[in-house]
Amino acid sequence: MKRLVVCSDGTWNNPEQEDNGIPAPTNVFKIYNAIAADDDGTVQLRYYHPGVGGEGGIFDKIAGGALGVGISRHIKSAFHWLGTNYDVGDDIYLYGFSRGAFTARSIGGFLSRGLLDLRGLGPKDAWQRVDAAFDAYRHPGNDRSWAENDWAFFHGADATPVKFVGVWDTVGALGIPDDLEILNFFEKPDNWRFHDTNLGANVSTARHAMAVDEVRSSFTITRWANAQAHPDAKELWFPGVHSDVGGGYAETGLSDVALQWMMEESASTGLCFRPGVEAGIHPNPIAAMHNSYKGAFAKLRSRPRNVNAMVTSEGGSFHASTLARQQASPIAYPPYHPTTILEVGERHEVDGFADTHWNATGLYLEAGHEYTFSAAGEWQDSKDNCDWRGTEDGKLTAGDMVRAASSFLGNFEKLFEKMSKNESTDFLGTKRCEDLNWFTLVGAIANDSGRASAVGNDGSPTPHQFVALVEHETTPLRIESPGYLYCFPNDVWSLYGNNHGSVRLTVTREA
């Protein structure tokens, strides 16, 4: 018996990457380097693959990094390595970060269809069989008619067992994100739709470290939809953005927290690490947290994640470091996720700023509860003042004519959304919520609209639940799916910079 460890790195990640001249490998490469070659006679073999966009020239960086091109090749390469080195009774460990986490989980799904015995085959024959197996994996069902009669499988017709799957902040994003509407229309979903990232019965133990603070829409977390039904699966929220959890920055205080956790969880299932490696790991829950929503990413949509209420009663959803950071709330940053949960009759007040895409209220709305809303003051859309009801107040201004032209374009947006079945459609120059009034105060409940899955394999997220709060001034809003409340004026995404002022929102729990 031996242990086979597959490590799939994240987007643009490789062993040579640096951050301001300082080596900055991810947790995937670190855990690969930490594995002992031998555990009291039990051999531990390792396999590492750089992330998509992290291997070669400019085309690979663009196509691989931006669109996930090449991920199928990575899956097949790992499958080939396993088929060449595996023996019945061996333990398989799969690790990954970002799209590499998607890769690792897809390998687990691929292995649920069985593993070809490639030992002793020449490269041509072995790869022919891997390609055939992958083509079969692209289609549902377990029919083995695609395999030649003399092709051997480990475990016969059964799935190949996987001892451990450990992933950091899984991101799919294999196609063109839905917020690039016209380009998305020409995409072929069959290129990514087939990937199976759910937990199969062949996986014994699964661990997922997730980033609380990542807001890039194209980096929406791909959770295990069936984790609750699995006998040994954990998904925990960790403080920081994507690479604060999976690694890739020179400052590693936060990513070392998630690395240490993953190593401890792995060791509990039998994986052996080199003596002394823990001396190079320095977890710190109040360490530097980075801003990933900048540069080119800041030109695209953002989206807060659907996170449980950050309170001690929800401690099973959060790693201890998250609640520790909330309690300490480092002074170099705004208060870390202050959370309010209202009792019946209580109210909560917060300012909503006109130039902010997502005003965090810190209020968590619980399922089954009812709330009313009111707001005082005025804010300004360019030169037009209005209250929380919006600019459609019967007063004709030059701004109204501009908004009318945008609403006309919005009719085509609705048509495109219907034709493309793209719920995230938001044409340039149209308001964010086409069915709601201009500049009305919108409440956004970060609950993935109650969907079991927040994102498709192309990386396009499900919209959160959007509510015209003015409609619930006297008629309470009953919450079906819980989530943190955000608010914003209903405007064109790219034009928040010419907005001014704020309104004071009051939320009251009625029942």
SEZA-43688 format. One line per 2 residues: for each residue x, y, z of C-alpha. Coordinates in Angstrom, 1 decimal. Each point is the difference from the previous one (the first is absolute). Example, Ala and Ser with C-alpha at 12.3 -4.5 7.8 and 13.67 -1.06 7.14 Angstrom:
// residues 2
12.3 -4.5 7.8 ~ 1.4 3.4 -0.7;
***
This chain:
// residues 511
0.0 0.0 0.0 ~ 1.2 3.5 -0.8;
-1.4 3.5 -0.1 ~ -0.4 2.0 -3.3;
-0.4 3.7 0.4 ~ -1.2 2.3 -2.9;
0.5 3.7 0.4 ~ -1.7 2.4 -2.5;
1.0 3.6 0.3 ~ -2.2 3.1 -0.6;
-0.5 2.5 -2.8 ~ 3.4 1.5 -1.1;
1.7 -1.8 2.8 ~ 3.3 -1.9 -0.3;
3.1 -0.7 2.2 ~ 1.9 3.0 -1.3;
-2.6 2.7 0.8 ~ 1.0 3.0 2.0;
-1.6 2.9 1.7 ~ 2.2 3.1 -0.1;
3.0 -2.1 -0.5 ~ -0.8 -2.3 2.9;
-0.8 -3.7 -0.7 ~ -3.8 -0.4 0.4;
-1.1 -3.6 -0.8 ~ -3.5 -1.1 0.8;
-1.0 -2.4 2.7 ~ -0.2 -2.7 -2.7;
3.7 0.2 -0.7 ~ 0.8 0.3 3.7;
-2.0 -3.2 0.9 ~ 1.7 -1.8 -2.9;
3.4 1.0 1.4 ~ -1.0 -1.0 3.5;
-0.9 -3.6 -0.7 ~ 2.5 -2.6 1.2;
1.3 -2.5 -2.6 ~ -0.5 -2.8 2.5;
-2.1 -0.7 3.1 ~ 1.6 -2.9 1.9;
0.2 -2.1 -3.2 ~ -3.1 1.3 -1.7;
1.0 1.8 -3.2 ~ -1.6 3.4 -0.7;
0.2 1.0 -3.7 ~ -0.8 3.6 -1.0;
-1.2 1.6 -3.2 ~ -0.2 3.8 -0.5;
-1.4 2.0 -2.9 ~ 0.2 3.8 -0.5;
-3.3 1.8 -0.3 ~ -1.7 1.0 -3.2;
1.7 3.0 -1.4 ~ 3.1 -0.8 2.0;
1.9 -2.2 -2.3 ~ 1.2 1.7 -3.2;
-0.3 2.9 -2.3 ~ -2.3 2.9 -0.4;
-2.9 -2.0 -1.6 ~ 0.0 -2.4 2.9;
0.0 2.9 2.5 ~ -3.0 1.6 -1.7;
-2.1 -3.0 -1.1 ~ 0.9 -2.1 3.0;
-0.1 2.7 2.6 ~ -3.0 1.9 -1.2;
-2.2 -2.8 -1.4 ~ 1.3 -3.2 1.6;
1.2 -1.5 -3.3 ~ 2.1 -3.0 0.6;
-1.7 -1.3 3.1 ~ -1.1 -3.2 -1.7;
3.6 -0.7 -1.0 ~ 1.0 0.4 3.7;
-2.7 -2.5 1.1 ~ 1.1 -2.5 -2.6;
3.7 0.4 1.0 ~ -0.8 -0.8 3.6;
-2.2 -2.9 -1.0 ~ 2.9 -1.3 -2.2;
2.4 0.3 3.0 ~ -2.4 -1.8 2.3;
-0.6 -2.8 -2.5 ~ 3.7 -0.5 -0.4;
0.9 -0.1 3.7 ~ -3.1 -1.3 1.8;
-0.4 -3.5 1.5 ~ -3.2 -1.2 1.6;
0.1 0.9 3.7 ~ 1.9 3.2 -0.5;
-1.3 3.3 1.5 ~ -0.6 2.9 -2.3;
0.2 3.6 1.2 ~ -1.2 2.9 -2.2;
0.9 3.7 0.7 ~ -0.8 3.2 -1.9;
-0.4 3.7 0.2 ~ -2.3 2.3 -2.0;
-0.5 -1.7 -3.4 ~ 2.5 -2.6 1.2;
-2.6 -0.8 2.7 ~ -2.5 -0.4 -2.8;
2.5 -2.3 -1.7 ~ 0.5 -2.1 3.1;
-3.7 -0.4 0.5 ~ -0.5 -0.9 -3.6;
2.7 -2.7 0.3 ~ -2.0 -1.4 2.9;
-3.1 0.0 -2.2 ~ 2.0 -1.6 -2.8;
1.2 -2.7 2.3 ~ -3.5 -0.8 1.0;
-0.4 -1.5 -3.5 ~ 3.0 -2.2 0.6;
3.8 0.1 -0.6 ~ 1.7 -1.5 -3.0;
3.0 -2.3 0.8 ~ 2.7 1.6 -2.2;
3.0 -1.8 1.5 ~ 2.3 -1.5 -2.6;
-1.6 1.9 -2.9 ~ 2.0 2.2 -2.5;
-0.8 3.7 0.0 ~ -2.1 -0.2 -3.2;
-2.3 -2.8 1.2 ~ -0.3 1.5 3.5;
-1.0 3.4 -1.2 ~ -2.4 -1.5 -2.5;
-1.8 -1.7 2.9 ~ 0.1 3.2 2.1;
-1.6 2.0 -2.8 ~ -2.7 -2.6 -0.5;
-0.8 -0.1 3.7 ~ -0.2 3.8 0.2;
-2.3 0.2 -3.0 ~ -2.2 -2.5 1.8;
0.2 2.0 3.2 ~ -1.5 3.0 -2.0;
-3.3 -1.9 -0.3 ~ -2.2 -1.3 2.8;
-0.2 -3.7 0.8 ~ 2.4 -2.7 0.9;
-0.2 -2.0 -3.2 ~ 3.5 -1.5 -0.8;
-0.8 -0.8 -3.6 ~ 2.6 2.7 -1.1;
2.8 -2.2 1.4 ~ 1.6 -2.8 -1.9;
-0.5 -3.5 1.4 ~ 3.7 -0.3 1.0;
0.1 3.3 1.9 ~ 0.5 -0.7 3.7;
-1.5 2.1 2.8 ~ 0.9 0.0 3.6;
-2.9 -1.1 2.2 ~ -1.8 -1.5 -3.1;
-3.2 1.9 -0.6 ~ 0.0 1.8 3.3;
1.1 3.6 0.8 ~ 3.6 0.6 1.1;
0.1 1.0 3.7 ~ 1.5 3.4 0.9;
1.3 0.3 3.6 ~ 0.0 3.8 0.3;
-0.9 3.1 -2.1 ~ 1.4 3.3 1.4;
-0.8 3.2 -1.9 ~ 0.4 3.7 0.6;
-2.6 2.4 -1.3 ~ -1.3 -1.9 -3.1;
-0.7 2.1 -3.0 ~ -1.4 -1.3 -3.3;
-0.1 2.8 -2.5 ~ 0.8 -2.3 -2.9;
-1.8 2.1 -2.6 ~ -0.9 3.5 -0.8;
-1.7 1.6 3.1 ~ -3.6 1.0 -0.5;
0.8 3.6 0.7 ~ 1.7 0.1 -3.4;
-3.4 -0.4 -1.6 ~ 0.6 0.1 -3.8;
3.1 -2.2 0.1 ~ -1.8 -2.4 2.3;
-2.7 -0.4 -2.6 ~ 2.5 -1.8 -2.4;
1.4 -2.3 2.6 ~ -0.4 -3.8 -0.1;
-1.2 -1.2 3.4 ~ 0.9 -3.6 -0.9;
3.6 1.1 0.5 ~ -0.5 0.2 3.8;
-3.4 -1.2 1.0 ~ 1.0 -3.6 0.4;
2.5 0.4 2.9 ~ -1.2 -1.8 3.2;
1.2 1.9 3.1 ~ -2.5 -1.5 2.5;
1.3 -2.4 2.6 ~ -0.3 -3.5 -1.1;
-0.5 -3.1 2.2 ~ 3.5 -0.9 -1.0;
1.5 2.9 2.1 ~ 0.6 -0.9 3.6;
1.0 3.4 1.4 ~ -0.4 3.5 -1.5;
1.1 3.4 1.3 ~ -0.6 3.4 -1.6;
1.5 3.3 1.2 ~ -2.1 3.0 -1.2;
0.8 3.7 -0.1 ~ -2.5 2.3 1.8;
1.2 3.2 -1.6 ~ 0.4 -0.8 -3.7;
-2.4 2.2 -2.0 ~ 1.0 -0.5 -3.7;
-3.1 -1.2 -1.7 ~ 2.1 -2.3 -2.3;
1.5 -1.6 3.1 ~ -3.3 -1.1 1.5;
0.5 -3.0 2.3 ~ -1.0 -3.4 -1.3;
-1.1 -1.9 3.1 ~ -0.9 -3.6 0.3;
-3.7 -0.2 -0.5 ~ -0.2 -3.3 1.8;
2.5 0.6 2.8 ~ -2.7 -0.3 2.7;
-0.9 -3.5 -1.1 ~ 3.6 -1.2 0.0;
1.2 -1.9 3.1 ~ 3.3 1.9 0.2;
0.0 3.3 -1.8 ~ 0.8 3.4 1.4;
-0.2 3.4 -1.6 ~ 1.2 2.9 2.2;
0.3 3.7 -0.6 ~ 3.4 1.6 0.6;
0.9 3.7 0.2 ~ 1.3 1.7 -3.1;
-0.3 0.1 -3.8 ~ 0.6 -2.8 -2.5;
3.8 -0.1 0.4 ~ 0.0 0.8 3.7;
-1.5 -3.5 0.3 ~ 1.7 -1.9 -2.8;
3.3 1.8 0.1 ~ 1.9 2.0 -2.6;
0.9 3.1 2.0 ~ 3.3 0.7 1.6;
-1.8 0.7 3.3 ~ -1.2 -3.4 1.1;
-1.5 0.5 3.4 ~ -3.6 -0.7 -1.2;
0.8 -2.6 -2.6 ~ 2.2 -1.9 2.6;
-3.2 -0.3 2.1 ~ -1.7 -1.9 -2.8;
3.1 -2.0 -0.8 ~ 0.5 -1.1 3.6;
-3.6 -1.1 0.2 ~ 0.2 -2.0 -3.2;
3.2 -1.7 1.1 ~ -1.5 -0.9 3.4;
-3.1 -1.4 -1.7 ~ 2.1 -2.0 -2.4;
2.3 -1.4 2.6 ~ -3.1 -1.2 2.0;
-0.7 -2.3 -3.0 ~ 3.5 -1.4 -0.2;
2.0 2.3 -2.3 ~ 3.5 0.5 1.3;
1.9 3.4 -0.2 ~ 3.7 0.6 0.3;
1.3 0.6 3.5 ~ 0.4 3.6 0.9;
-2.1 1.5 -2.9 ~ -2.3 1.7 2.6;
2.9 2.3 0.9 ~ -0.6 1.8 -3.3;
-3.7 0.5 0.6 ~ -1.0 3.1 1.9;
-3.8 0.3 0.2 ~ -1.4 3.4 1.1;
-3.7 0.8 -0.2 ~ 0.6 3.7 0.2;
2.7 0.2 -2.6 ~ -0.1 2.1 -3.1;
-3.1 -0.4 -2.2 ~ 0.3 0.9 -3.7;
-2.2 1.7 -2.5 ~ -0.6 -2.2 -3.0;
-2.7 2.2 -1.6 ~ 2.3 2.4 -1.8;
1.6 0.6 -3.3 ~ -1.8 -1.7 -2.9;
-2.2 -1.9 2.4 ~ -1.4 3.3 1.3;
-1.5 0.6 -3.4 ~ -2.1 -3.1 0.3;
-2.9 -0.7 2.4 ~ 0.5 -0.7 3.7;
-2.2 -2.2 2.2 ~ 0.1 -0.6 3.7;
0.0 -3.7 0.9 ~ -2.9 -1.8 1.7;
1.5 -0.5 3.4 ~ -1.7 -1.2 3.2;
-0.6 2.4 2.8 ~ 3.4 0.7 1.6;
-1.1 -0.7 3.5 ~ 1.2 -2.6 2.5;
-3.1 -2.1 -0.3 ~ 1.0 -0.6 -3.7;
3.5 -1.0 1.0 ~ -0.3 -3.3 -1.8;
0.0 1.9 -3.3 ~ 3.1 2.1 0.8;
3.6 -0.9 0.8 ~ 0.9 1.3 3.4;
2.4 2.6 -1.7 ~ -3.0 1.7 -1.6;
-1.8 0.7 3.3 ~ 3.4 0.9 1.6;
0.6 2.7 -2.7 ~ -3.6 1.3 0.5;
0.6 0.3 3.7 ~ 3.4 1.6 -0.3;
-0.9 2.1 -3.1 ~ 3.5 1.2 -0.9;
0.2 3.8 0.2 ~ 1.5 0.4 -3.5;
-3.3 -1.1 -1.5 ~ -3.7 0.9 0.4;
-1.9 -2.0 2.6 ~ 0.1 -3.7 -1.1;
-3.6 -1.1 -0.8 ~ -1.9 1.4 2.9;
-3.2 -1.9 0.1 ~ -3.5 0.9 1.3;
-2.9 -2.4 0.3 ~ -3.2 1.7 1.0;
-2.6 -1.1 2.5 ~ -3.7 0.7 -0.5;
-0.5 3.8 0.4 ~ 3.6 0.9 -0.3;
1.3 2.3 -2.8 ~ 3.3 0.6 -1.7;
1.2 3.2 -1.7 ~ 2.7 0.4 -2.5;
1.1 2.5 -2.7 ~ -0.3 -1.0 -3.7;
2.4 2.0 -2.2 ~ -0.9 0.8 -3.5;
3.5 -0.6 -1.5 ~ 0.3 -3.5 1.5;
-0.8 -3.2 -1.9 ~ -0.6 -2.1 3.2;
-0.8 1.8 3.2 ~ 0.6 -2.6 2.8;
-2.6 0.5 2.7 ~ 1.4 -2.7 2.3;
-3.5 -1.2 0.4 ~ -0.7 -3.7 -0.4;
-3.6 -0.8 -1.0 ~ -1.1 -3.4 1.3;
-2.4 -2.4 -1.8 ~ -3.6 0.1 1.2;
0.3 3.6 1.4 ~ -1.8 3.1 -1.3;
1.5 3.5 -0.4 ~ -1.2 3.4 -1.1;
2.2 2.8 -1.4 ~ 0.1 3.8 0.0;
2.6 2.6 -1.0 ~ 0.5 3.7 0.6;
2.0 2.6 -2.0 ~ 0.9 0.5 -3.6;
2.7 -1.1 -2.3 ~ 1.1 1.1 -3.4;
0.1 -1.7 -3.4 ~ 2.4 2.3 -1.9;
-1.9 3.3 0.4 ~ -3.4 -1.4 0.9;
-1.0 -0.2 3.7 ~ -2.5 -2.6 1.2;
-0.9 -2.0 3.1 ~ 0.1 -3.8 0.4;
-2.9 -0.4 -2.4 ~ 2.1 1.0 -3.0;
0.1 2.6 -2.7 ~ -3.3 -1.0 -1.6;
-1.9 2.7 1.9 ~ -1.9 1.9 -2.7;
2.6 2.7 -0.4 ~ 1.5 0.1 -3.5;
3.7 0.7 -0.2 ~ 2.8 -0.5 -2.5;
1.1 -3.0 2.1 ~ -3.4 -1.5 -0.5;
0.4 0.0 -3.7 ~ 3.4 -1.8 0.3;
-1.6 -2.5 2.3 ~ -2.9 -0.5 -2.4;
2.5 -0.8 -2.8 ~ 1.7 -2.5 2.3;
-3.4 -1.6 0.8 ~ -0.7 -0.4 -3.7;
3.3 -1.9 -0.3 ~ -1.1 -2.0 3.1;
-2.9 -1.4 -2.1 ~ 2.6 -1.7 -2.2;
1.8 -1.2 3.1 ~ -3.1 -1.8 1.2;
-0.4 -1.6 -3.5 ~ 3.6 -1.1 0.0;
-0.3 -1.4 3.5 ~ -3.0 -2.1 -1.1;
1.7 -1.2 -3.1 ~ 3.4 -0.8 1.6;
-1.5 -1.2 3.4 ~ 2.7 2.2 1.6;
-1.3 1.2 3.3 ~ 3.0 2.3 0.5;
-0.6 2.0 -3.2 ~ 0.7 3.7 0.6;
0.7 1.9 -3.2 ~ 2.4 2.9 0.2;
-2.0 3.2 0.6 ~ -3.0 -1.7 1.6;
-1.0 0.0 3.7 ~ 0.9 -3.0 2.2;
-3.5 -1.1 0.7 ~ -2.0 0.7 -3.2;
-3.4 -0.7 1.6 ~ 0.5 2.5 2.8;
-0.2 3.9 -0.1 ~ 3.1 2.1 -0.7;
1.9 0.8 3.2 ~ -2.4 -1.7 2.3;
1.6 -1.5 3.0 ~ 0.6 -3.7 -0.7;
0.5 -2.5 2.7 ~ 2.3 -2.9 -1.0;
-0.2 -3.1 2.2 ~ 3.2 -2.0 -0.6;
-1.7 -3.3 -0.1 ~ 0.6 -1.2 -3.6;
-3.8 0.4 -0.5 ~ -0.4 -3.2 2.1;
1.6 -2.2 -2.7 ~ 1.9 -3.1 1.1;
2.9 1.0 -2.3 ~ 1.3 3.5 -0.3;
1.9 -0.4 -3.2 ~ 0.2 -2.0 -3.2;
3.1 -1.6 -1.4 ~ 0.6 3.0 -2.2;
0.4 2.2 3.2 ~ -3.2 1.9 -0.5;
-1.6 0.6 3.4 ~ -3.7 -0.2 0.8;
-1.2 3.6 0.8 ~ -0.8 0.7 3.7;
-3.6 0.9 1.0 ~ -0.7 3.6 -0.9;
-2.9 1.9 1.6 ~ -1.5 3.4 -0.4;
0.0 1.0 3.6 ~ -2.6 2.7 -0.4;
-2.5 -2.7 -0.8 ~ 0.4 -1.2 3.6;
-0.5 3.2 1.9 ~ -3.2 -1.3 1.5;
-0.4 -3.5 -1.5 ~ 2.7 -2.1 1.7;
2.5 -2.0 -2.1 ~ 0.1 -3.6 1.1;
3.4 -1.6 -0.4 ~ 0.0 -3.4 -1.6;
3.8 -0.4 -0.4 ~ 2.2 1.7 2.5;
3.0 2.2 -0.7 ~ 1.8 3.3 0.8;
-1.8 3.1 -1.2 ~ 1.7 2.4 -2.4;
-1.5 3.1 -1.6 ~ 0.6 2.2 -3.0;
-1.7 2.5 -2.3 ~ -1.2 -1.6 -3.2;
2.3 1.6 -2.5 ~ 2.3 -0.9 -2.9;
2.9 -2.1 1.4 ~ 2.7 2.2 -1.6;
-1.5 3.3 1.0 ~ 0.1 -0.1 3.8;
2.9 2.4 -0.1 ~ -2.3 3.0 -0.8;
-2.4 -0.7 2.9 ~ 0.0 1.9 3.2;
-1.5 0.0 3.5 ~ -1.7 -2.7 2.0;
-3.3 -1.0 1.6 ~ -0.5 -1.4 3.5;
-1.6 -3.5 -0.1 ~ -1.9 -1.3 2.9;
-0.9 -3.7 0.2 ~ -2.5 -1.3 2.5;
-0.7 -3.6 0.8 ~ -3.8 -0.4 0.2;
-0.3 -3.8 0.6;
***
